[in-house]
Amino acid sequence: MYATRTRRAQPEPFSMRPGIADRLGLPYMDATLSLAAVALAVFGIFTLEQATLNDVPGSPGYFVDRQAIYAMIGLICMYTLARIDYSRFRELRVGIYTFLCVSVSLVFVFGFAARGSRRAFDLPFFSFQPSELGKLLLCLALAGFVIDGARRGSDWQRTVRYLCLGLAPAALVFLQPDLGTSLVYVGITLAVMYVGGVPWTHFAAIGAALVAIVTIVLAIAPAVGVPILKGYQEQRLTSFLNPSEDPSDAGYQQNQAKIAIGSGEKTGRGDRATQTRLDFVPERHTDFIFAVIGERYGFMGAAFVLSLYALLIWRALRIVTLSKNSYGTLVAGGIAAMLLFQVFVNVGMNLGIMPITGIPLPLLSYGGSSVLATFLAIGVLQSIHMQARLSQKGRFAW
């Protein structure tokens, strides 16, 4: 009895004490993660206001108002999902994976065509792109399959099974066609496999196979008259190697983006950002919003945004190590890879060091599906973090 009372009298460690988040009904949430996400969303809305002021005649706030609504709904979804025990999704892995594949497939039948592709459903108030939500669904489902099949078959059989499960929805997205999002699916699959303990020799074999596939797609197939990619996709993938070769076509976007970023110098040009205000930079509200930031706010603004992304990804990686079980570790690893891959490729294509693949910049690029999917992913990360902290707290409760 005395020992029990002594243990109860011991003060709880400071790291375990509830904070302001308890008043919101989210004890032990990662406040830094949420603040980084909200800061990026707010900065994105502010940037859209400056970049799209004259894009829609008679409606200067067209993109800003919608992006703000998407962000508010996303915050509510994040809050709701953070209160759910993420471990339940492991039991629903088959249903989640089925929903992912079916929703992406239905786009071919019911989706609307835009710029030669079918990627989204046209709903009454907005368009919904299932492949964006599918990034999170793939993390949840594939992590469950990895845990479930950890002891089934040989190492190679498990590796091939994981690859097939990840590449099947990636292939459906690629056929829409949406090369950028399909590459994100591949990145998520490889990340979950890596965290799941797939041997490095298997990754070496996968890397060799990818090199062979790229060679066939970009060199051999076009040479024999059987192109696999659309013409504009092939140009986008190869033009970044020499954008000045055809500056009026495939290399135009990257040339203009690099000019915009370079002209921003240290502190930016503000309202004198002619590259973006005079529409020289195409798709500046989606794919090339980082070029807008670079020109308007210069190196300081770009560094600020990248610092927020570094903070966001660091907290996600930290949650990988804090998770109370292997399923949470795999899911957090997949989400961290999803965010890192998108940021790296989008910023890289704005700087001219990566091919143009149409990957949005999370929480900054305009688009309801992307914003909602990102906030939902952060909600899952918060759930993993909260469950981990609560389980640690239980070790101190005597």
C-alpha positions as CSV (number, residue, x, y, z in Angstrom):
1,M,0.0,0.0,0.0
2,Y,2.8,2.4,0.9
3,A,4.6,1.7,-2.3
4,T,1.5,2.3,-4.3
5,R,0.8,5.6,-2.7
6,T,4.5,6.6,-3.2
7,R,4.2,5.9,-6.9
8,R,1.0,7.8,-7.3
9,A,2.5,10.8,-5.5
10,Q,5.4,10.9,-8.0
11,P,4.9,13.8,-10.4
12,E,4.1,13.0,-14.0
13,P,7.0,13.7,-16.4
14,F,6.6,17.0,-18.1
15,S,6.5,15.4,-21.6
16,M,3.5,13.4,-20.4
17,R,1.5,16.4,-19.0
18,P,-1.6,17.4,-20.9
19,G,-1.3,20.8,-22.7
20,I,-3.5,23.2,-24.5
21,A,-4.5,20.4,-26.9
22,D,-6.5,18.7,-24.1
23,R,-9.0,21.6,-24.1
24,L,-9.6,20.8,-27.8
25,G,-10.3,17.2,-27.0
26,L,-7.0,16.0,-28.5
27,P,-4.7,15.1,-25.6
28,Y,-1.0,14.6,-26.5
29,M,-1.4,15.7,-30.1
30,D,1.7,16.9,-32.0
31,A,1.1,20.6,-31.9
32,T,4.2,21.3,-34.0
33,L,2.9,19.1,-36.8
34,S,-0.5,20.8,-36.9
35,L,1.0,24.3,-36.7
36,A,3.3,23.6,-39.7
37,A,0.4,22.3,-41.7
38,V,-1.8,25.2,-40.9
39,A,1.0,27.7,-41.6
40,L,1.5,26.1,-45.1
41,A,-2.2,26.3,-45.8
42,V,-2.5,29.9,-44.8
43,F,0.7,30.9,-46.7
44,G,-0.7,29.1,-49.7
45,I,-4.0,31.0,-49.5
46,F,-2.2,34.3,-49.2
47,T,0.0,33.4,-52.2
48,L,-3.0,32.4,-54.3
49,E,-4.6,35.7,-53.6
50,Q,-1.6,37.6,-55.0
51,A,-1.1,35.3,-58.0
52,T,-4.7,34.8,-59.2
53,L,-6.1,38.3,-58.6
54,N,-7.0,38.8,-62.3
55,D,-7.4,35.2,-63.5
56,V,-11.2,35.1,-63.3
57,P,-12.8,38.3,-64.6
58,G,-15.4,39.6,-62.2
59,S,-14.3,37.2,-59.4
60,P,-10.9,38.1,-58.1
61,G,-11.3,35.8,-55.1
62,Y,-12.4,32.7,-57.1
63,F,-9.4,30.5,-56.2
64,V,-8.8,32.0,-52.8
65,D,-12.3,31.5,-51.5
66,R,-12.4,27.9,-52.6
67,Q,-9.0,27.1,-51.2
68,A,-10.0,28.6,-47.9
69,I,-13.1,26.5,-47.8
70,Y,-11.1,23.4,-48.6
71,A,-8.6,24.2,-45.9
72,M,-11.4,24.7,-43.3
73,I,-13.0,21.4,-44.2
74,G,-9.6,19.7,-44.2
75,L,-8.9,20.9,-40.6
76,I,-12.3,19.5,-39.5
77,C,-11.5,16.2,-41.2
78,M,-8.0,16.2,-39.5
79,Y,-9.5,16.8,-36.1
80,T,-12.1,14.1,-36.6
81,L,-9.7,11.5,-37.9
82,A,-7.2,12.2,-35.1
83,R,-9.8,11.1,-32.6
84,I,-10.1,7.7,-34.2
85,D,-7.8,4.8,-33.3
86,Y,-5.8,4.3,-36.5
87,S,-5.4,0.6,-35.6
88,R,-8.9,0.0,-36.8
89,F,-7.9,0.7,-40.4
90,R,-5.7,-2.4,-40.3
91,E,-8.9,-4.6,-39.9
92,L,-10.4,-2.7,-42.8
93,R,-7.5,-3.1,-45.2
94,V,-9.3,-5.3,-47.7
95,G,-12.2,-2.9,-47.9
96,I,-10.0,0.2,-48.1
97,Y,-7.9,-1.3,-50.9
98,T,-11.1,-2.4,-52.8
99,F,-12.5,1.1,-52.4
100,L,-9.3,2.6,-53.7
101,C,-9.2,0.5,-56.8
102,V,-12.9,0.8,-57.6
103,S,-13.0,4.6,-57.1
104,V,-10.0,5.1,-59.4
105,S,-11.5,2.7,-62.0
106,L,-14.9,4.5,-62.0
107,V,-13.2,7.6,-63.2
108,F,-12.8,6.0,-66.6
109,V,-16.6,5.7,-66.8
110,F,-18.1,8.6,-64.9
111,G,-15.2,11.1,-64.8
112,F,-15.1,14.2,-66.9
113,A,-12.4,14.7,-69.5
114,A,-10.0,17.7,-69.2
115,R,-6.9,18.2,-71.1
116,G,-6.9,14.7,-72.6
117,S,-7.3,12.8,-69.3
118,R,-10.1,11.6,-67.0
119,R,-9.0,12.1,-63.4
120,A,-12.0,13.5,-61.4
121,F,-15.7,13.3,-60.8
122,D,-17.7,16.5,-61.5
123,L,-19.8,16.9,-58.3
124,P,-22.3,19.7,-57.7
125,F,-20.0,22.1,-55.8
126,F,-16.5,20.9,-56.7
127,S,-14.6,18.2,-58.6
128,F,-13.2,15.2,-56.7
129,Q,-10.1,13.4,-57.7
130,P,-10.1,9.9,-56.2
131,S,-6.4,9.3,-56.9
132,E,-5.5,12.1,-54.4
133,L,-7.3,10.4,-51.6
134,G,-5.9,7.1,-52.9
135,K,-2.5,8.1,-51.7
136,L,-3.6,7.9,-48.1
137,L,-5.7,4.8,-48.7
138,L,-2.7,3.0,-50.2
139,C,-0.7,3.8,-47.1
140,L,-3.4,2.4,-44.8
141,A,-4.2,-0.7,-46.8
142,L,-0.6,-1.7,-47.9
143,A,0.7,-1.4,-44.3
144,G,-2.0,-3.8,-43.2
145,F,-1.2,-6.2,-45.9
146,V,2.5,-6.1,-45.0
147,I,1.7,-6.9,-41.4
148,D,-0.7,-9.6,-42.3
149,G,1.6,-11.3,-44.7
150,A,4.9,-10.9,-42.8
151,R,5.2,-14.7,-42.2
152,R,3.6,-16.0,-45.4
153,G,5.8,-17.3,-48.2
154,S,9.5,-16.6,-48.9
155,D,11.1,-13.2,-48.9
156,W,10.8,-12.9,-52.7
157,Q,7.2,-14.0,-52.6
158,R,6.4,-11.3,-50.1
159,T,8.3,-8.7,-52.1
160,V,6.5,-9.5,-55.3
161,R,3.1,-9.6,-53.5
162,Y,3.7,-6.1,-52.0
163,L,4.8,-4.7,-55.3
164,C,1.7,-6.1,-57.1
165,L,-0.6,-4.6,-54.4
166,G,1.1,-1.2,-54.7
167,L,1.6,-1.1,-58.5
168,A,-2.0,-2.2,-59.4
169,P,-3.6,1.1,-58.4
170,A,-0.6,3.0,-59.7
171,A,-1.2,1.4,-63.1
172,L,-4.9,2.4,-63.0
173,V,-3.9,6.0,-62.2
174,F,-1.2,6.0,-65.0
175,L,-3.9,5.0,-67.5
176,Q,-6.1,8.0,-66.7
177,P,-3.4,9.3,-67.7
178,D,-1.8,10.8,-64.6
179,L,1.9,10.1,-64.5
180,G,2.8,12.2,-61.5
181,T,0.3,10.7,-59.1
182,S,1.2,7.2,-60.2
183,L,4.8,7.9,-59.4
184,V,3.7,9.0,-55.9
185,Y,2.0,5.6,-55.5
186,V,5.2,3.9,-56.5
187,G,7.1,6.0,-53.9
188,I,4.6,5.1,-51.2
189,T,4.9,1.4,-52.1
190,L,8.7,1.3,-51.9
191,A,8.7,3.3,-48.6
192,V,6.3,0.9,-46.9
193,M,8.3,-2.0,-48.2
194,Y,11.5,-0.5,-46.8
195,V,10.1,0.2,-43.4
196,G,8.6,-3.3,-43.5
197,G,12.0,-4.8,-43.7
198,V,12.3,-5.9,-47.3
199,P,16.0,-6.8,-47.9
200,W,18.2,-4.3,-49.7
201,T,19.1,-6.9,-52.4
202,H,15.5,-6.9,-53.4
203,F,15.6,-3.1,-53.8
204,A,18.7,-3.4,-55.9
205,A,16.8,-5.8,-58.2
206,I,13.8,-3.4,-58.3
207,G,16.1,-0.5,-59.1
208,A,17.6,-2.4,-62.0
209,A,14.1,-3.3,-63.3
210,L,13.1,0.4,-63.1
211,V,16.1,1.4,-65.1
212,A,15.2,-1.2,-67.7
213,I,11.6,0.0,-67.8
214,V,12.6,3.7,-68.2
215,T,14.9,2.7,-71.0
216,I,12.2,0.8,-72.8
217,V,9.5,3.5,-72.3
218,L,11.7,6.5,-73.3
219,A,14.1,5.0,-75.8
220,I,13.3,1.6,-77.2
221,A,9.5,1.8,-77.6
222,P,9.4,5.2,-79.4
223,A,12.3,4.0,-81.7
224,V,10.3,1.0,-82.9
225,G,7.1,3.0,-83.3
226,V,5.2,1.7,-80.3
227,P,5.1,4.7,-77.9
228,I,3.9,4.0,-74.4
229,L,3.6,7.5,-73.1
230,K,1.6,10.4,-74.6
231,G,3.6,12.8,-76.7
232,Y,3.4,15.6,-74.1
233,Q,4.3,13.2,-71.3
234,E,7.5,12.1,-73.0
235,Q,8.4,15.8,-73.8
236,R,7.9,16.8,-70.2
237,L,10.0,13.9,-68.9
238,T,12.9,14.7,-71.3
239,S,12.8,18.4,-71.8
240,F,14.2,19.2,-68.4
241,L,17.5,17.7,-69.5
242,N,17.8,20.5,-72.2
243,P,15.0,23.0,-71.8
244,S,16.6,25.5,-74.1
245,E,16.4,23.1,-77.1
246,D,12.7,24.0,-77.6
247,P,12.0,27.0,-75.4
248,S,8.6,27.6,-77.1
249,D,7.1,24.2,-76.3
250,A,8.2,21.5,-73.8
251,G,10.8,23.6,-72.1
252,Y,8.8,26.8,-71.9
253,Q,7.3,26.1,-68.5
254,Q,10.5,25.3,-66.7
255,N,12.3,28.2,-68.4
256,Q,9.7,30.7,-67.2
257,A,9.6,29.2,-63.7
258,K,13.4,29.5,-63.4
259,I,13.4,33.1,-64.6
260,A,10.7,33.9,-62.0
261,I,12.6,32.3,-59.2
262,G,15.9,33.8,-60.2
263,S,14.4,37.3,-60.5
264,G,13.1,37.2,-56.9
265,E,16.7,37.3,-55.6
266,K,16.9,37.6,-51.8
267,T,13.7,39.3,-50.7
268,G,11.5,39.1,-53.8
269,R,9.9,41.6,-56.1
270,G,6.5,41.9,-54.4
271,D,3.9,43.6,-56.6
272,R,6.6,44.0,-59.3
273,A,6.6,40.2,-60.0
274,T,5.9,40.5,-63.7
275,Q,6.6,36.8,-64.6
276,T,3.6,35.6,-62.6
277,R,1.4,38.7,-62.7
278,L,1.6,38.9,-66.5
279,D,0.9,35.2,-67.0
280,F,4.4,34.2,-68.3
281,V,4.5,31.3,-65.8
282,P,1.7,28.8,-66.7
283,E,-0.3,26.8,-64.1
284,R,1.1,29.2,-61.4
285,H,-1.8,28.3,-59.0
286,T,-1.1,24.6,-59.1
287,D,2.1,23.0,-60.4
288,F,4.2,26.2,-60.4
289,I,3.1,28.0,-57.3
290,F,6.6,27.6,-55.9
291,A,7.8,29.9,-58.7
292,V,5.3,32.5,-57.6
293,I,6.7,32.3,-54.1
294,G,10.3,32.5,-55.4
295,E,9.6,35.6,-57.4
296,R,7.3,37.5,-55.0
297,Y,9.1,36.7,-51.8
298,G,12.6,35.7,-53.0
299,F,15.0,33.4,-51.3
300,M,13.6,34.3,-47.8
301,G,10.1,33.3,-48.8
302,A,11.2,30.1,-50.5
303,A,13.4,29.2,-47.5
304,F,10.5,29.8,-45.1
305,V,8.2,27.5,-47.1
306,L,10.9,24.8,-47.3
307,S,11.6,25.2,-43.6
308,L,7.9,24.5,-42.9
309,Y,8.0,21.4,-45.1
310,A,11.2,20.2,-43.4
311,L,9.4,20.7,-40.0
312,L,6.3,18.8,-41.3
313,I,8.3,15.9,-42.6
314,W,10.6,15.8,-39.6
315,R,7.6,15.4,-37.3
316,A,6.2,12.7,-39.5
317,L,9.5,10.8,-39.4
318,R,9.6,11.2,-35.6
319,I,6.1,9.7,-35.4
320,V,7.5,6.7,-37.3
321,T,9.8,6.0,-34.3
322,L,7.2,6.7,-31.7
323,S,4.4,4.5,-32.9
324,K,3.1,1.9,-30.4
325,N,3.0,-0.9,-33.0
326,S,4.4,-1.9,-36.4
327,Y,1.2,-0.9,-38.3
328,G,1.5,2.7,-37.2
329,T,5.2,2.7,-38.1
330,L,4.4,1.5,-41.6
331,V,1.5,4.0,-42.1
332,A,3.6,6.9,-40.8
333,G,6.5,5.9,-43.0
334,G,4.2,5.8,-46.1
335,I,2.7,9.2,-45.3
336,A,6.2,10.7,-44.7
337,A,7.4,9.3,-48.0
338,M,4.2,10.7,-49.8
339,L,4.9,14.2,-48.5
340,L,8.6,14.1,-49.1
341,F,8.3,12.8,-52.6
342,Q,5.7,15.4,-53.7
343,V,7.7,18.3,-52.2
344,F,11.0,17.1,-53.8
345,V,9.5,16.5,-57.2
346,N,7.4,19.7,-57.3
347,V,10.2,22.0,-56.1
348,G,12.6,20.2,-58.3
349,M,10.6,20.7,-61.5
350,N,10.2,24.4,-60.6
351,L,14.0,24.7,-60.3
352,G,14.5,22.7,-63.6
353,I,16.2,19.7,-62.0
354,M,13.2,17.3,-62.2
355,P,10.9,16.5,-65.1
356,I,7.4,18.1,-65.1
357,T,5.0,15.4,-63.9
358,G,2.0,17.5,-62.6
359,I,2.5,16.7,-58.9
360,P,1.0,19.4,-56.6
361,L,2.8,21.0,-53.8
362,P,1.0,19.8,-50.6
363,L,-1.2,22.4,-49.0
364,L,0.1,25.2,-51.2
365,S,-1.1,24.2,-54.7
366,Y,-4.8,24.9,-55.5
367,G,-7.0,21.9,-55.4
368,G,-9.6,20.6,-53.0
369,S,-8.8,16.9,-53.4
370,S,-5.1,17.4,-52.6
371,V,-5.7,19.7,-49.6
372,L,-8.3,17.4,-48.1
373,A,-6.2,14.3,-48.6
374,T,-3.1,16.0,-47.1
375,F,-5.1,17.1,-44.0
376,L,-6.5,13.6,-43.6
377,A,-3.0,12.1,-43.8
378,I,-1.9,14.6,-41.0
379,G,-5.0,13.5,-39.0
380,V,-3.8,9.9,-39.2
381,L,-0.3,11.0,-38.1
382,Q,-1.9,12.8,-35.1
383,S,-3.8,9.6,-34.2
384,I,-0.6,7.6,-34.3
385,H,1.2,10.2,-32.2
386,M,-1.6,10.4,-29.6
387,Q,-2.0,6.7,-29.3
388,A,1.7,6.4,-28.7
389,R,1.8,9.1,-26.1
390,L,-1.2,7.6,-24.3
391,S,0.4,4.2,-24.2
392,Q,3.6,5.7,-22.8
393,K,1.5,7.6,-20.2
394,G,0.0,4.3,-19.2
395,R,3.4,3.0,-18.2
396,F,3.6,5.8,-15.6
397,A,0.1,5.2,-14.2
398,W,0.4,3.0,-11.2
